[in-house]
Structures are given as C-alpha cells and as structure tokens.
C-alpha cells in the first residue's frame, strides 16, 4: 500500500499501527494527561505524527469512541469523554460542591492511603481479580467542621494507573476521579445502617444513631474503575432524585 505522503505499508503493518495509535492515545487519557473535555489531536495531525493514512487514524479513534473514552463533535474535533454522571438514575454529587452549595465550609481529611495487592476477599467485595493492584483510601468529609461522611474507596490501578502515584492528601479521590477518569457504567446501593464503633467515632455520633450508607461501583467497558462506601450522618443528609416517565 502506498500513502499520499509516499510511505508504504503492508496490511499487517497497518493493523499494528492503528492499534499502537489507539494504545498511545488511551494511555494519555487513562494517565490523566488528557482530562475529560480535552481535545485530542486532529486526524491530520496524527497522520503527520505517525506517517500513516487517514483510514488508520480513523480506525484508532473509532475504537476509542466505541470504548466510551472519547466523543466526536461535528466540526469541532474529538474530545476525551466526560464521566457519565448524568446517565445515572441517581446522580451522586461531588461532595465539596454539594457541601458548599448548602452554604457550609467544606474540609477534607485523609485518614490513610494504602497501595496493596487485592486478596480473595477484596476480589469478591470489589469485583476485581485477585492479585490486582489497588489503592485504598480512607477519609472524612466535613461541613462546618462537623463530620459529614466517612468514606472508604478502592481504586483499581489497572484502570487508573495515575492513582498509584497520587497522594490524595489535598484532593478528595472522588473529585479527582470525576475530573480525570471517564467511566461507562455505574451501580448504586443505598441502605440504612447502625454504625460500627469505629464509624461512630469518625462521625462523632452515638452508635444508636442511624446512618445512610451509599455504595457505588463504576466500570469502564467491564473493567472496575472504583468502589466507594460512603457513610453519612443520618441527622444531616438525605438523597433525592427528580425524574420524568421514560427517563
């Protein structure tokens, strides 16, 4: 095959190249180098960079569109997809924004951050393969210095490589994920609980007070991105959703 720029390629080489282009672009997205909303290079720019035909670049980008990582906008280009919060039946807000909207001062406290290998119990609870590398973050969120949420989060390093090198000391992991990592599917479980002794201490409440527990899992094309368990004080928080028939 001869390209318009005079270079040649075999069919097998063309296939390998379109996969390499896809892998290169995907790595920039998953690493957080290209955050949601970032415009990826135009097709002609990628053609020049890789010295290949438009069809090869188009195949690579089409694969990323199918995987939900990017979206094409007519006459504007191709952009890293925004996380699909609006597609969930119950949209879980960004906690700092939610607390500030209530007119309260937000504060985040990192209690621990651990990088480790998932064991069999983790694999079952978090729907991961045993042996997966994960980051576990325990934290608290405050509203006007009142403990609002006790949070435990697991991030799958295979899906979010940049998490392995992120401290989460200043930025809540939920906010960081919303800003940097696209996902294609989510599941919510919400139920009332009586807090454990540890959670009651973290939320500074008596153990007799009921709490609201929210568990959420997100995936990208079947690969677990994150699991989070958030326990809210029952006396300061409620969840509501407004929807219409057919939505």
C-alpha positions in Angstrom: 0.0 0.0 0.0 1.3 3.5 -0.9 0.2 6.5 1.1 -0.2 10.0 -0.3 2.9 11.0 1.6 4.9 8.4 -0.3 5.3 6.0 2.5 4.4 2.3 2.1 2.9 -0.2 4.5 1.8 -3.8 4.4 -1.8 -4.6 5.5 -0.4 -6.3 8.7 1.7 -3.3 9.4 -1.3 -1.0 9.0 -3.2 -3.1 11.5 -0.4 -3.0 14.1 -0.1 0.8 13.6 -3.7 1.6 14.2 -3.5 -0.5 17.5 -0.4 1.4 18.5 -2.1 4.8 17.9 -5.1 3.7 19.9 -2.9 2.5 22.8 -0.9 5.7 22.7 -4.0 7.9 22.9 -5.6 5.6 25.5 -2.5 5.9 27.7 -2.7 9.7 27.6 -6.3 9.6 28.6 -6.1 7.0 31.4 -3.0 8.5 32.9 -4.9 11.8 33.3 -2.6 13.6 31.0 -5.6 14.3 28.8 -8.5 15.0 31.2 -12.2 14.9 30.3 -13.0 17.7 27.8 -9.5 17.8 26.3 -9.4 17.8 22.5 -7.2 15.1 21.1 -5.1 15.9 18.1 -6.9 16.3 14.8 -6.7 13.4 12.3 -4.4 15.2 10.0 -2.1 15.9 13.0 -2.0 12.2 13.9 -1.4 11.3 10.3 1.7 13.5 10.2 2.9 12.3 13.6 2.6 8.6 12.7 3.2 8.8 9.0 0.1 6.9 8.1 -3.1 7.1 6.1 -6.3 8.8 7.4 -8.1 5.4 7.5 -5.5 4.1 10.0 -6.1 7.1 12.3 -9.8 6.8 11.9 -9.8 3.2 12.9 -7.9 4.0 16.1 -10.2 6.9 17.0 -13.3 4.9 16.2 -12.2 2.2 18.6 -11.8 4.8 21.4 -15.3 6.1 20.6 -16.7 2.6 20.9 -15.0 2.1 24.2 -16.5 5.4 25.5 -13.2 7.1 26.1 -13.7 9.9 23.5 -16.6 11.6 21.7 -16.7 13.1 18.3 -18.2 16.6 17.9 -19.1 17.7 14.5 -16.9 20.4 13.1 -15.1 20.7 16.5 -13.0 17.6 16.7 -12.7 14.6 19.1 -12.6 15.1 22.8 -12.0 13.0 25.9 -15.4 11.9 27.2 -16.9 13.5 30.3 -17.7 11.0 33.1 -21.3 9.9 32.6 -22.8 11.2 35.8 -25.9 12.5 34.0 -26.7 9.0 32.8 -27.1 7.5 36.2 -30.6 7.2 37.6 -29.3 8.8 40.8 -26.5 11.3 40.2 -24.1 11.3 43.1 -22.8 14.9 43.6 -19.3 16.0 44.0 -19.2 16.3 47.8 -17.2 19.5 48.1 -19.6 21.2 45.7 -22.6 19.7 47.4 -21.5 21.0 50.9 -20.6 24.4 49.6 -24.0 24.7 47.9 -25.5 24.3 51.3 -23.6 27.4 52.4 -21.3 25.4 54.6 -17.5 25.3 54.7 -16.0 22.1 53.3 -13.0 20.3 54.7 -11.4 17.1 53.6 -9.3 14.8 55.9 -7.2 11.9 54.5 -7.0 9.2 57.2 -4.9 6.7 55.3 -3.8 5.8 51.8 -2.5 2.2 51.1 -1.3 0.7 47.9 -1.6 -3.1 48.0 -2.5 -6.3 46.2 -6.1 -7.4 46.3 -6.8 -10.7 48.1 -9.7 -13.1 47.6 -12.0 -11.1 50.0 -11.2 -7.9 48.0 -11.8 -9.6 44.7 -15.3 -10.7 45.9 -16.3 -7.4 47.5 -14.9 -5.1 44.9 -15.4 -7.3 41.8 -11.7 -7.4 41.0 -9.3 -10.2 40.0 -7.3 -11.5 43.0 -3.8 -10.2 42.6 -4.9 -6.8 41.2 -3.0 -3.8 42.3 -5.3 -1.4 44.2 -5.2 1.9 46.2 -7.3 2.0 49.3 -8.1 5.5 50.6 -9.9 6.2 53.9 -11.1 9.7 54.5 -13.6 12.1 56.1 -15.5 15.0 54.7 -16.7 17.9 56.9 -19.4 20.5 56.7 -18.6 23.5 59.0 -16.2 21.3 61.0 -19.0 18.7 61.6 -18.1 15.2 60.3 -20.4 14.7 57.3 -19.2 11.5 55.6 -16.9 8.6 56.5 -15.5 7.2 53.2 -13.6 4.1 52.1 -12.6 4.0 48.5 -10.8 1.4 46.4 -9.3 2.4 43.0 -8.2 -0.3 40.5 -4.7 0.7 39.3 -5.1 -1.3 36.1 -8.0 1.0 35.2 -6.5 4.2 36.7 -2.6 3.9 36.5 -2.2 7.5 37.7 -3.8 6.7 41.1 -0.6 4.7 42.0 1.4 8.0 42.1 -1.3 10.3 43.5 -1.2 11.1 47.2 -4.8 12.3 47.7 -3.5 14.4 50.6 -5.1 17.6 49.3 -7.7 16.5 46.8 -10.6 14.1 47.6 -10.3 10.9 45.5 -13.9 11.3 44.3 -13.3 14.8 43.0 -10.1 13.7 41.4 -11.7 10.8 39.6 -14.6 13.0 38.3 -12.0 15.4 36.9 -9.7 12.8 35.3 -11.2 9.4 34.7 -14.1 8.5 32.3 -16.4 5.6 33.0 -19.2 3.9 31.1 -21.3 2.1 33.8 -22.3 2.7 37.4 -24.2 0.9 40.1 -25.6 2.4 43.4 -26.7 0.6 46.5 -28.3 2.7 49.3 -29.4 1.4 52.7 -29.7 2.4 56.3 -27.2 1.0 58.9 -26.3 1.2 62.5 -22.7 2.4 62.6 -19.8 0.3 63.9 -17.9 1.7 66.8 -15.2 3.0 64.5 -17.6 4.8 62.2 -19.5 6.3 65.1 -16.2 7.7 66.4 -15.3 9.0 62.9 -18.7 10.7 62.6 -18.8 11.8 66.2 -22.2 10.3 66.8 -23.7 7.8 69.3 -23.9 4.2 67.9 -27.7 4.4 68.3 -28.0 7.0 65.5 -29.0 5.5 62.1 -26.7 6.3 59.2 -27.2 6.3 55.4 -24.7 4.0 53.6 -24.1 4.6 49.9 -22.0 2.1 47.9 -21.1 2.8 44.3 -19.2 0.9 41.7 -18.1 2.3 38.4 -16.8 0.4 35.4 -15.2 1.2 32.0 -16.2 -1.5 29.5 -16.4 -4.2 32.1 -13.2 -3.2 34.0 -13.8 -2.0 37.5 -12.6 1.6 38.0 -13.5 2.3 41.6 -15.6 1.1 44.5 -16.6 3.5 47.3 -18.6 3.1 50.5 -19.8 6.4 52.0 -21.5 6.5 55.4 -23.4 9.7 56.0 -24.7 11.0 59.4 -28.4 10.3 59.3 -29.3 13.6 61.0 -27.7 15.9 58.4 -28.1 14.2 55.0 -30.8 12.9 52.6 -30.7 11.8 49.0 -33.4 12.9 46.5 -33.9 12.4 42.8 -36.3 14.1 40.3 -37.2 12.3 37.1 -39.9 12.0 34.5 -41.6 9.0 32.9 -39.4 7.4 30.3 -36.1 8.7 31.8 
